[in-house]
Amino acid sequence: MPAHIFIATSLDGFIARPDGDIDWLTPPPDVIEIAQGEDYGYDAFMASVDAIVMGRHSFEKVLSFGAWPYSDKPVIVLSSQPLRIDPTLAATVSQLGGDPRVVCEELARRGINELYVDGGLTAQRFLSAGMVDRVIITRVPVLLGRGIPLFGMVPHDIRLTHVRTQAFESGMVQTEYRVQR
Ligand SMILES: NC(=O)c1ccc[n+]([C@@H]2O[C@H](COP(=O)([O-])OP(=O)(O)OC[C@H]3O[C@@H](n4cnc5c(N)ncnc54)[C@H](OP(=O)(O)O)[C@@H]3O)[C@@H](O)[C@H]2O)c1
């Protein structure tokens, strides 16, 4: 099953502040003006995936937004503990856990072909298990100094092939890699 990471990082490689805050992803007014509604390929990417698998921390962050942003797209939340899923989300949100290979097998059984992998620890575990095909990183031109990193320890070198890099007028730089098998 092709699995993809689509994520934004600070220039120094963080996906969130130490407390999980992602306020820095919201551009300042002058950049919003320049960006003119640019979504950096997000909508097209979302339309291309069948489901989103995300870690518990990311799920809790999304819940804090108030409005559920994923419409009827299936979302699988990974956790090692029982989660309370609000009944209003029960039709599309489910929980799994364990080895990413086993998670992918289960999702394939559910008919999921293209998978969006979201969350730092979750991305790291899927990469380490060899379950990620494509990594798309949008770098935001800000240094945070500290925070939650996108990447961490790996059990062995993971080589990637550069596919493309696109610079946007807003200062965002998006790079796509294929993970070598
Ligand atoms: N910049 C961006 O584009 C972006 C994108 C996504 C998220 N974020 C931010 O990143 C932060 C969250 O990232 P994160 O690295 O802290 O964590 P995360 O990957 O969202 O969640 C980690 C948790 O997920 C569970 N988990 C992951 N893989 C598992 C597996 N295979 N089996 C069982 N449980 C598994 C564990 O939960 P348990 O502890 O319950 O076992 C683990 O503690 C949030 O602040 C979010 O807002 C930013």
The ligand as a Tripos MOL2 file, in Angstrom:
@<TRIPOS>MOLECULE
LIG
   48    52     1     0     0
SMALL
NO_CHARGES

@<TRIPOS>ATOM
      1 N1          3.6410   20.6700   11.0120 N.am      1 LIG1
      2 C1          2.7600   19.8130   10.5620 C.2       1 LIG1
      3 O1          2.4530   19.7450    9.3540 O.2       1 LIG1
      4 C2          2.1400   18.8500   11.5400 C.ar      1 LIG1
      5 C3          1.4540   17.7100   11.0580 C.ar      1 LIG1
      6 C4          0.9440   16.8020   11.9750 C.ar      1 LIG1
      7 C5          1.0840   17.0390   13.3240 C.ar      1 LIG1
      8 N2          1.7340   18.1550   13.7370 N.ar      1 LIG1
      9 C6          1.9170   18.4040   15.1830 C.3       1 LIG1
     10 O2          2.7880   17.4060   15.6830 O.3       1 LIG1
     11 C7          2.4410   17.1240   17.0310 C.3       1 LIG1
     12 C8          2.2350   15.6220   17.1910 C.3       1 LIG1
     13 O3          3.3470   14.8910   16.7180 O.3       1 LIG1
     14 P1          4.0700   13.8350   17.6590 P.3       1 LIG1
     15 O4          5.3630   13.4370   17.0180 O.co2     1 LIG1
     16 O5          4.1050   14.3670   19.0410 O.co2     1 LIG1
     17 O6          3.0910   12.6060   17.7310 O.3       1 LIG1
     18 P2          2.0530   11.7670   16.8560 P.3       1 LIG1
     19 O7          2.7630   10.9380   15.8670 O.co2     1 LIG1
     20 O8          0.9410   12.6230   16.3890 O.co2     1 LIG1
     21 O9          1.4560   10.8350   18.0320 O.3       1 LIG1
     22 C9          2.3260    9.9890   18.7340 C.3       1 LIG1
     23 C10         1.4820    8.9850   19.4990 C.3       1 LIG1
     24 O10         0.7580    8.1860   18.5620 O.3       1 LIG1
     25 C11         0.6790    6.8610   19.0500 C.3       1 LIG1
     26 N3          1.3220    5.9550   18.0910 N.ar      1 LIG1
     27 C12         2.0790    6.2900   17.0120 C.ar      1 LIG1
     28 N4          2.4260    5.1760   16.3300 N.ar      1 LIG1
     29 C13         1.8430    4.1360   16.9740 C.ar      1 LIG1
     30 C14         1.7840    2.7370   16.7420 C.ar      1 LIG1
     31 N5          2.3930    2.1830   15.6650 N.pl3     1 LIG1
     32 N6          1.0870    1.9610   17.5980 N.ar      1 LIG1
     33 C15         0.4490    2.5130   18.6860 C.ar      1 LIG1
     34 N7          0.4610    3.8370   18.9540 N.ar      1 LIG1
     35 C16         1.1400    4.6300   18.1010 C.ar      1 LIG1
     36 C17         1.3080    6.8520   20.4240 C.3       1 LIG1
     37 O11         0.2380    7.1670   21.2820 O.3       1 LIG1
     38 P3          0.0680    6.5740   22.7880 P.3       1 LIG1
     39 O12         1.0540    7.3500   23.6040 O.co2     1 LIG1
     40 O13        -1.3500    6.8550   23.1270 O.co2     1 LIG1
     41 O14         0.3840    5.1120   22.7050 O.co2     1 LIG1
     42 C18         2.2920    8.0070   20.3400 C.3       1 LIG1
     43 O15         2.6240    8.5520   21.5960 O.3       1 LIG1
     44 C19         1.1690   17.8890   17.3260 C.3       1 LIG1
     45 O16         1.4990   19.0750   18.0320 O.3       1 LIG1
     46 C20         0.6420   18.2500   15.9600 C.3       1 LIG1
     47 O17        -0.0760   19.4600   15.9690 O.3       1 LIG1
     48 C21         2.2680   19.0620   12.8820 C.ar      1 LIG1
@<TRIPOS>BOND
     1     1     2 1
     2     2     3 2
     3     2     4 1
     4     4     5 ar
     5     4    48 ar
     6     5     6 ar
     7     6     7 ar
     8     7     8 ar
     9     8     9 1
    10     8    48 ar
    11     9    10 1
    12     9    46 1
    13    10    11 1
    14    11    12 1
    15    11    44 1
    16    12    13 1
    17    13    14 1
    18    14    15 2
    19    14    16 1
    20    14    17 1
    21    17    18 1
    22    18    19 2
    23    18    20 1
    24    18    21 1
    25    21    22 1
    26    22    23 1
    27    23    24 1
    28    23    42 1
    29    24    25 1
    30    25    26 1
    31    25    36 1
    32    26    27 ar
    33    26    35 ar
    34    27    28 ar
    35    28    29 ar
    36    29    30 ar
    37    29    35 ar
    38    30    31 1
    39    30    32 ar
    40    32    33 ar
    41    33    34 ar
    42    34    35 ar
    43    36    37 1
    44    36    42 1
    45    37    38 1
    46    38    39 2
    47    38    40 1
    48    38    41 1
    49    42    43 1
    50    44    45 1
    51    44    46 1
    52    46    47 1
@<TRIPOS>SUBSTRUCTURE
     1 LIG1         1 GROUP 0 **** ****
